Amino acid sequence: MNCDGTSSTIVAANSCSVPVSSLITSPFSLPFGSSVYAKVKATNLVGSSDYSTIGNGGVLLTTPGPPLSLSNNVAVSTMT
């Protein structure tokens, strides 16, 4: 998986990302609109933590949703 903690690159970055393409193809084959739930476990020289509680990281969408709560900033959009 993309977030393998044995990778020195992942360890150095202190983070990782899972691309949508890996979730919609085998072995997961999640359809668009599926919720994605994740849990994490930290490991260091002392040992490993327990797994975190499961959190909802998002929903797989084919296109982004429309922007919400937009307002006009007259100072930026007015020609002077």
Phi, psi and omega in degrees: 000164185289344184248042181286113182291355175275352178280126180296331178294315178296316181298315181295325182281340184061020178195169176203163179232149175248113181292145179304324182302329179281342179271333183268355178250175180299140014267353185278313177050046179285135176283154176301143184097351179287143172279145179246124180247142183221153170222153184232158176223130179265141179226134175219194183298334181281328181150201183247148175278173168288163175291146176289169172290153182286130178238151179273112183273350179150183180237135178287118180238148178280329178224151179293152176287164180291153177295150181241154174056048178278148175215154182274128174262100186300326180297334181263326188263357181260130178280137177237000000 
